Amino acid sequence: MLFTKMHGAGNEFLLIDGLDLPLPPHLDFASIAARACDRSTGPGADGLIVLEHASGLDARMRIFNADGSEAGACGNGLRCVGKYLYDHKYIRRKDATIATASGKRELTLEVVAGEVVSVSVWMGNVRLEARGERREDKNTQARSASKGLQGPPPDRYKIWPLQELRQADLSVVPQPSTVVQVGNPHCVFFVDELSDELIHELGPAIETHPAFPDRTNVEFARINSRTDVALRVWERGVGETAACGTGACAAIAAGIHAGLLNRDATCHLPGGDLQVSWINAGSQIRLTGPAVTVGVVAWEQPDQFAKAA
Ligand SMILES: N[C@H](CCC[C@H](N)C(=O)O)C(=O)O
């Protein structure tokens, strides 16, 4: 089986092209993802992208995490798909429309001297629930709702001191936090300091917390200024990744809702920077960043992954 290995700000994917030649029927993509993404049994990556035909659109993208679970959205993956389609001449234009499990996503490519250097993706509408503040009176909530803001109006947001959050009682999800849907689930904490211990202790505990029956991605955001955030993400089904596109959208949306950020902000992740823009609560959130092709990887023995017909 041939994969094209790509990454968006260090978030690595193995891409299977089902556009050129139809893929064998009944391929078990979940098992392929779990084996191929595991660096001990395959080329290694954070996720598997499967490209398929979608009538009237440029392609359909399916995304499988490294544990084989299928996800509803992937911002870094969509940027890689945009670059792949352009580089392989499936599109001649500098825009594309991709079908995903969470709806159609529009992409715009920035091409310099024939090279795709950056891709912007409209990542759909964000649903957001700020948890754990005092609820304000009904009128304020009504006014807030009339402005199209989703979730209760921000009362105050806590910037968690590192040790306090590390020692939080995990029988419940530490509050305040912000639950954000970007086609996939996220739980955002604002912190005053990012540390390996915090991410590696709290990340898996929140990912699998009973409060999230489908599990969740977990973001730890340090607000540097109104336009600048340092972010680390423990991804559902993967673990900590170098970058998470939907995670960047979730963190910026939560910061805007809390009144901590402007409508355009930069997310500094360990693997690189992503730009997020969210003009208003009723509009789509936009993610912009790089997409890089690493190379073609051959991997044998996919037959064993064919699902029983
Ligand atoms: N782990 C995520 C899917 C990948 C998202 C991430 N790689 C991105 O760039 O958005 C989930 O289970 O919802």
The ligand as an SDF file (V2000), in Angstrom:
LIG
                    3D

 13 12  0  0  0  0  0  0  0  0999 V2000
   -7.7300   13.8030   17.3320 N   0  0  0  0  0  0  0  0  0  0  0  0
   -8.8510   14.5380   16.7140 C   0  0  0  0  0  0  0  0  0  0  0  0
   -8.7810   14.4220   15.1720 C   0  0  0  0  0  0  0  0  0  0  0  0
   -7.5440   15.1050   14.5890 C   0  0  0  0  0  0  0  0  0  0  0  0
   -7.6170   16.6040   14.7670 C   0  0  0  0  0  0  0  0  0  0  0  0
   -6.3100   17.3680   14.6050 C   0  0  0  0  0  0  0  0  0  0  0  0
   -5.1740   16.6260   14.1440 N   0  0  0  0  0  0  0  0  0  0  0  0
   -6.4890   18.6580   13.8060 C   0  0  0  0  0  0  0  0  0  0  0  0
   -5.5610   19.0990   13.1210 O   0  0  0  0  0  0  0  0  0  0  0  0
   -7.5970   19.2440   13.9070 O   0  0  0  0  0  0  0  0  0  0  0  0
  -10.2000   13.9550   17.2210 C   0  0  0  0  0  0  0  0  0  0  0  0
  -10.2380   12.7870   17.6040 O   0  0  0  0  0  0  0  0  0  0  0  0
  -11.1870   14.7070   17.2040 O   0  0  0  0  0  0  0  0  0  0  0  0
  1  2  1  0
  2  3  1  0
  2 11  1  0
  3  4  1  0
  4  5  1  0
  5  6  1  0
  6  7  1  0
  6  8  1  0
  8  9  2  0
  8 10  1  0
 11 12  2  0
 11 13  1  0
M  END
$$$$
